[in-house]
Amino acid sequence: MLLIFCCLCFIRQFFVTILLPIQKIVVYLHLVTNQNSDNMAKTPKKAKEPVRLRYKQLADGNQSIYLDIYRNGKRRYEFLKLYLVPATNPLQKQLNADTMKAANAIKAQRIIELANDEAGIKNTQRGKMLLADWMAAYKETKRGRSKGLQDQIGVAARLLVEYDSEKTRLCDVDKDFCNGFIYYLTNVCTTATGKHLAPKTARNYCIAFSAALNKAVRDGLIDSNPFRLIDPDDKIKVPESKRTYLTIDEVKQLEAAPCGNDDVKRAFLFCCYCGLRVSDVRRLRWSDIVNDGGQMRVSVVQEKTDTIVTITLPHQATMYLPNRVATTPNGNVFSLPCPTALNKHLDRWIKAAGITKKVTFHASRHTAATMLLTAGVDIYTVSKILGHSEVRTTQVYTKVIDKKRDEAAMKIDEYVNMNTK
């Protein structure tokens, strides 16, 4: 009995000192595990960014940066017109770094805008950025374009600061501001030699400024472009220049003549039938052309005015589109050489066709305008096709048509006189 009693005492002591603490530990761990599981279940997952930076590889080796915006089950893309170049030296690396800063700044702004929209908050700070900062940002979007265009924007930005102040805000720009800037350019501003700006030069700076405002409207920074409110009589007048154009017969001569560069030939004839500028056709991408029920349309943002123009392409124009083989949607339609080489190919081609008049690439645009008006298309429609902001800009071509009619009447008189002698 004593032995049994001792064994029972030993078992009880073993349970109290060893098994019971272990049991408590197990229970504690079980409770902690369940609690952590509950906390993990309650912890929300990290929300996906509604705006992401994406990159599109281009045929020239550069990368186009765009925003992938996903909201309410719908996805849209915003191409920023910012490009990364293949970085082979420190300068290019720095340029790419600056470009990425600009892209991330735009991305952050879009995220804030989406959040404000969700909360029903109207962002009153938009448009309060400095005009000088906006002009700098606008110039940045034109990187990769012609140097002349970037220089024009840069000078316009400097003159805006000279005219008013570097503290002027974008939202302060109104009709009076624009009229004052026009007066400054035409009556106050002078060149390094002390002369007033040539009317065409002053107008080009106004065009650059107006294009920047158009971009601000599209980005939602301002409601409208005040330049559009200016009376036509108050705008800068430029002496009318001669519009060189090709007749139908001369276009046919070019079609039959050989050209040293097939893309130059195709692009020029394409513009003869649709009226795009060389700066726009140079940037034209396959994604800009859509097939709408068998009807081809092209939609581009004009480099000169930064406004969108949509053109229904006639069959004659589509005939000169190159074959699309293994190209991405953002691949260039035409592979045009630099301006100097392009002009050389064009001059040789014009001579080979037996045409003696001086023809530049821009003559293709004049040719399209005169063909449309000669065919009886109303001037308002022609103005829209050419992307003119005002019909009066297109009216210069009606004088060309009137002259052609006068010449036709004179030929009738000559014919009658010859046959009456």
C-alpha positions as a printed Julia matrix, in Angstrom:
421×3 Matrix{Float64}:
   0.0    0.0      0.0
   2.81   2.33     0.8
   4.36   1.69    -2.58
   1.11   2.47    -4.36
   0.69   5.64    -2.33
   4.22   6.78    -3.25
   3.58   6.13    -6.96
   0.39   8.18    -6.88
   2.19  11.05    -5.19
   4.94  10.95    -7.84
   2.42  11.0    -10.7
   0.56  13.93    -9.16
   3.78  15.93    -8.72
   4.83  15.13   -12.3
   1.49  16.39   -13.61
   1.61  19.65   -11.61
   5.23  20.53   -12.34
   5.63  19.41   -15.96
   2.44  18.41   -17.8
   0.27  21.29   -16.58
   2.69  24.05   -17.67
   3.09  22.33   -21.05
  -0.69  22.22   -21.41
  -0.93  25.92   -20.59
   1.74  26.7    -23.16
  -0.09  24.68   -25.8
  -3.37  26.47   -25.03
  -1.61  29.86   -25.15
   0.02  29.08   -28.48
  -3.31  27.92   -29.85
  -4.96  31.18   -28.79
  -2.13  33.3    -30.22
  -2.23  31.4    -33.51
  -5.99  31.88   -33.83
  -5.66  35.56   -32.95
  -2.94  36.11   -35.58
  -5.04  34.3    -38.13
  -7.97  36.57   -37.34
  -5.74  39.63   -37.61
  -4.37  38.48   -40.94
  -7.88  37.91   -42.21
  -8.89  41.38   -41.08
  -5.79  43.07   -42.54
  -6.74  44.42   -45.97
  -4.61  43.5    -48.92
  -2.48  46.19   -50.43
  -4.58  48.0    -53.02
  -3.36  47.95   -56.57
  -2.25  51.25   -58.02
  -4.94  52.7    -60.29
  -2.24  54.34   -62.4
   0.9   52.6    -63.59
   3.77  53.61   -65.81
   4.2   51.47   -68.91
   6.76  51.51   -71.68
   6.38  50.89   -75.39
   9.41  49.92   -77.43
   9.63  52.01   -80.59
  11.21  51.16   -83.91
  13.91  53.83   -83.45
  15.12  52.22   -80.22
  13.48  54.72   -77.9
  10.82  53.82   -75.34
   7.55  55.73   -75.21
   6.21  56.22   -71.67
   2.48  56.0    -71.1
   0.03  55.66   -68.23
  -2.08  52.55   -67.74
  -5.16  53.87   -65.89
  -7.65  51.32   -64.5
 -10.81  52.56   -62.83
 -14.29  51.13   -62.29
 -13.5   48.07   -64.37
 -12.38  50.13   -67.37
  -8.86  50.62   -68.66
  -7.54  53.54   -70.65
  -4.1   54.67   -71.72
  -2.55  58.11   -71.72
   0.55  58.55   -73.83
   2.72  61.19   -72.19
   4.86  62.03   -75.23
   7.88  61.37   -73.03
  10.61  59.11   -74.33
  13.55  57.2    -72.89
  16.57  57.01   -75.16
  19.16  54.22   -75.23
  21.58  55.53   -72.59
  25.17  55.16   -73.75
  26.73  58.1    -71.91
  26.22  60.06   -68.64
  24.31  62.87   -70.39
  21.73  60.47   -71.83
  21.38  58.75   -68.45
  20.7   62.11   -66.83
  18.15  62.96   -69.53
  16.37  59.66   -68.89
  16.4   60.33   -65.14
  14.82  63.76   -65.69
  12.23  62.21   -67.99
  11.3   59.62   -65.37
  10.88  62.37   -62.77
   8.45  64.14   -65.08
   6.58  60.89   -65.79
   6.27  60.03   -62.1
   5.07  63.56   -61.34
   2.3   63.21   -63.92
   1.44  59.75   -62.55
   1.15  61.13   -59.01
  -1.07  63.95   -60.26
  -3.41  61.5    -62.0
  -3.7   59.37   -58.84
  -4.64  62.47   -56.83
  -7.21  63.44   -59.47
  -8.81  59.98   -59.35
  -8.93  60.06   -55.54
 -10.53  63.52   -55.59
 -13.11  62.37   -58.12
 -13.97  59.37   -55.94
 -14.47  61.68   -52.97
 -16.41  64.25   -54.98
 -13.76  66.87   -54.36
 -13.13  69.48   -57.01
  -9.43  70.25   -57.2
  -9.19  74.02   -57.03
  -5.39  73.95   -57.12
  -5.24  72.86   -60.74
  -4.25  75.76   -62.93
  -2.53  77.51   -60.04
   0.86  76.25   -61.13
   3.22  78.9    -62.47
   2.92  79.63   -66.17
   6.71  79.36   -66.48
   6.6   75.87   -64.96
   3.83  74.81   -67.33
   5.76  76.09   -70.38
   8.8   74.12   -69.2
   6.67  70.99   -68.74
   5.07  71.5    -72.16
   8.48  71.85   -73.79
   9.5   68.59   -72.09
   6.61  66.8    -73.82
   8.1   67.88   -77.16
  11.44  66.23   -76.53
  12.34  64.16   -79.54
  10.56  66.54   -81.91
  12.27  69.06   -84.15
  14.86  71.31   -82.51
  13.2   74.32   -84.13
   9.93  73.59   -82.37
  11.6   73.16   -78.98
  13.57  76.38   -79.44
  10.38  78.21   -80.4
   8.63  77.05   -77.22
  11.68  77.96   -75.13
  11.87  81.5    -76.52
   8.11  81.97   -76.13
   8.42  80.91   -72.47
  11.24  83.42   -71.9
   9.29  86.24   -73.57
   6.23  85.47   -71.43
   8.31  85.99   -68.29
   9.74  89.23   -69.73
   6.24  90.43   -70.62
   4.64  89.82   -67.24
   6.37  87.97   -64.43
   7.8   84.58   -63.6
   5.21  84.45   -60.8
   2.25  84.5    -63.23
   0.01  81.49   -62.7
  -1.58  79.46   -65.46
  -5.06  80.35   -64.2
  -4.19  84.07   -64.5
  -3.97  83.83   -68.29
  -7.08  85.35   -69.84
  -8.03  87.27   -73.0
  -6.49  90.52   -71.72
  -3.25  88.72   -70.88
  -3.07  87.28   -74.41
  -3.85  90.63   -76.04
  -1.14  92.21   -73.92
   1.35  89.55   -74.98
   0.55  90.23   -78.63
   1.13  93.97   -78.07
   4.42  93.21   -76.3
   5.66  91.07   -79.19
   4.73  93.56   -81.9
   5.54  96.89   -80.21
   7.95  96.37   -77.32
  10.08  93.27   -77.86
  13.22  93.78   -79.94
  15.97  91.6    -81.35
  19.66  91.76   -80.41
  20.13  94.4    -83.11
  17.37  96.59   -81.69
  14.8   95.82   -84.38
  11.2   94.8    -83.76
  10.3   91.17   -84.31
   9.21  90.23   -87.82
   5.42  89.63   -87.92
   5.9   85.97   -88.82
   8.33  85.44   -85.92
   5.99  87.12   -83.44
   3.07  85.05   -84.7
   5.08  81.83   -84.31
   5.66  82.64   -80.63
   1.91  83.21   -80.22
   1.25  79.87   -81.9
   3.66  78.14   -79.49
   1.95  79.78   -76.49
  -1.53  78.94   -77.77
  -0.49  75.33   -78.37
   0.72  75.1    -74.77
  -2.67  76.4    -73.6
  -4.43  73.82   -75.78
  -2.43  71.12   -74.02
  -3.39  72.59   -70.63
  -7.07  72.4    -71.64
  -6.73  68.73   -72.62
  -5.0   67.99   -69.32
  -7.82  69.66   -67.41
  -5.64  72.43   -65.96
  -7.78  75.21   -67.46
 -11.28  75.23   -68.91
 -10.57  76.92   -72.25
  -7.87  78.55   -74.34
  -8.3   82.35   -74.05
  -6.44  82.83   -77.33
  -9.58  81.6    -79.07
 -11.49  84.6    -77.67
  -9.26  87.15   -79.37
 -10.84  89.08   -82.22
  -9.27  88.13   -85.58
  -8.5   91.8    -86.25
  -6.38  91.92   -83.08
  -4.2   88.99   -84.07
  -0.8   89.44   -85.68
  -1.06  90.0    -89.43
   1.51  88.28   -91.62
   2.08  89.3    -95.26
   0.44  86.77   -97.51
   2.95  84.35   -98.98
   2.72  82.59  -102.31
   1.09  79.16  -102.04
   2.93  76.79  -104.35
   0.77  73.82  -105.29
   0.74  71.07  -107.87
  -1.91  70.53  -110.5
  -3.5   67.13  -111.0
  -1.35  66.61  -114.09
   1.81  67.42  -112.12
   0.81  64.99  -109.37
   0.37  62.32  -112.05
   3.85  63.16  -113.37
   5.28  62.6   -109.91
   3.44  59.31  -109.54
   5.08  58.07  -112.73
   8.59  59.42  -111.99
  11.19  57.41  -110.03
  12.32  58.64  -106.61
  15.52  57.72  -104.77
  13.61  57.09  -101.53
  10.33  55.16  -101.67
   9.1   56.46   -98.3
   9.64  60.07   -99.39
   7.58  59.43  -102.52
   4.81  57.63  -100.65
   4.63  60.2    -97.84
   4.53  63.19  -100.23
   1.78  61.72  -102.41
  -0.1   60.6    -99.29
  -0.08  64.23   -98.07
  -1.18  65.49  -101.5
  -4.42  63.59  -100.99
  -5.0   64.13   -97.25
  -3.29  67.45   -96.38
  -1.18  66.47   -93.36
   1.9   68.55   -92.55
   5.33  66.95   -92.89
   5.86  67.29   -89.11
   2.71  65.24   -88.5
   3.28  62.62   -91.17
   6.81  62.12   -89.86
   5.33  61.17   -86.44
   2.37  59.24   -87.89
   2.0   55.79   -86.31
  -0.08  52.81   -87.3
  -2.14  53.24   -84.13
  -3.25  56.65   -85.5
  -4.98  54.95   -88.44
  -8.22  53.03   -87.89
 -10.46  51.05   -90.21
 -14.04  52.08   -89.48
 -16.33  49.78   -91.45
 -14.03  49.79   -94.44
 -13.38  53.53   -94.26
  -9.86  54.48   -93.23
  -9.45  57.42   -90.84
  -6.39  59.06   -89.36
  -6.4   61.02   -86.1
  -3.32  62.91   -84.92
  -2.35  65.7    -82.55
  -0.93  68.41   -84.77
   2.58  69.36   -83.76
   2.12  72.99   -84.78
  -1.08  73.73   -82.83
  -1.24  70.78   -80.41
  -4.87  70.19   -81.41
  -6.41  66.97   -82.68
  -7.41  66.61   -86.32
  -9.32  63.63   -87.71
  -9.3   63.0    -91.45
 -11.22  60.48   -93.51
  -8.66  59.13   -95.97
  -9.68  58.97   -99.64
  -8.74  55.83  -101.54
  -6.0   57.73  -103.38
  -4.29  58.45  -100.06
  -4.51  54.89   -98.74
  -2.86  53.64  -101.95
   0.38  55.21  -100.75
   0.43  53.69   -97.28
   3.32  51.19   -97.1
   2.67  47.53   -96.42
   2.35  46.92   -92.72
   4.65  43.98   -91.97
   5.74  42.95   -88.46
   5.29  46.42   -86.98
   3.88  47.36   -83.59
   0.85  49.66   -83.27
   3.21  52.46   -82.26
   5.57  51.85   -85.17
   6.05  54.69   -87.65
   4.05  54.47   -90.86
   6.74  56.23   -92.9
  10.48  56.1    -92.27
  11.55  59.54   -93.46
  15.16  60.76   -93.5
  16.34  63.95   -91.83
  15.02  67.22   -93.35
  18.2   67.87   -95.35
  18.23  64.41   -96.94
  14.46  64.55   -97.48
  14.73  67.84   -99.39
  17.5   66.44  -101.6
  15.41  63.39  -102.52
  12.43  65.64  -103.17
  14.38  68.05  -105.43
  15.78  65.22  -107.54
  12.37  63.6   -107.82
  10.72  66.87  -108.9
  13.34  67.36  -111.61
  13.0   63.75  -112.76
   9.26  64.39  -113.22
   9.97  67.38  -115.44
   8.44  69.93  -113.05
  10.25  73.28  -113.07
   8.55  75.11  -110.2
  10.15  75.22  -106.73
   8.41  72.55  -104.66
   8.85  71.93  -100.94
   7.21  69.13   -98.94
   4.67  71.65   -97.64
   3.45  72.1   -101.22
   1.71  68.74  -100.81
  -0.57  70.34   -98.18
  -1.33  73.27  -100.5
  -2.04  70.77  -103.26
  -4.58  68.92  -101.1
  -6.34  72.18  -100.22
  -6.62  73.39  -103.82
  -7.79  69.97  -105.05
 -10.54  69.87  -102.41
 -11.78  73.37  -103.21
 -11.57  72.77  -106.97
 -13.62  69.6   -106.49
 -16.37  71.72  -104.89
 -15.82  70.88  -101.21
 -17.08  73.76   -99.06
 -14.47  75.91   -97.34
 -15.68  75.01   -93.82
 -15.08  71.29   -94.44
 -11.68  72.0    -96.01
 -10.79  74.06   -92.94
 -11.59  71.1    -90.66
  -9.6   68.67   -92.83
  -6.56  70.95   -92.71
  -6.94  71.44   -88.95
  -7.27  75.22   -89.17
  -8.71  76.86   -86.06
 -10.3   79.6    -88.19
 -11.97  79.48   -91.6
 -10.25  82.72   -92.6
  -6.93  80.84   -92.58
  -8.32  78.58   -95.28
  -9.72  81.47   -97.33
  -6.29  82.19   -98.77
  -6.74  79.07  -100.92
  -9.95  80.44  -102.41
  -7.86  83.2   -103.99
  -5.8   80.49  -105.67
  -9.0   78.92  -107.02
 -10.29  82.31  -108.2
  -7.02  82.89  -110.03
  -7.32  79.51  -111.72
 -10.83  80.41  -112.85
  -9.61  83.76  -114.2
  -6.86  82.0   -116.12
  -9.39  79.54  -117.53
 -11.59  82.42  -118.73
  -8.6   84.1   -120.37
  -7.78  80.88  -122.23
 -11.3   80.82  -123.62
 -10.84  84.37  -124.89
  -7.47  83.45  -126.42
  -8.98  80.42  -128.11
 -11.85  82.43  -129.58
  -9.55  85.2   -130.8
  -7.24  82.68  -132.45
 -10.12  81.12  -134.37
 -11.68  84.4   -135.51
  -8.58  85.69  -137.26
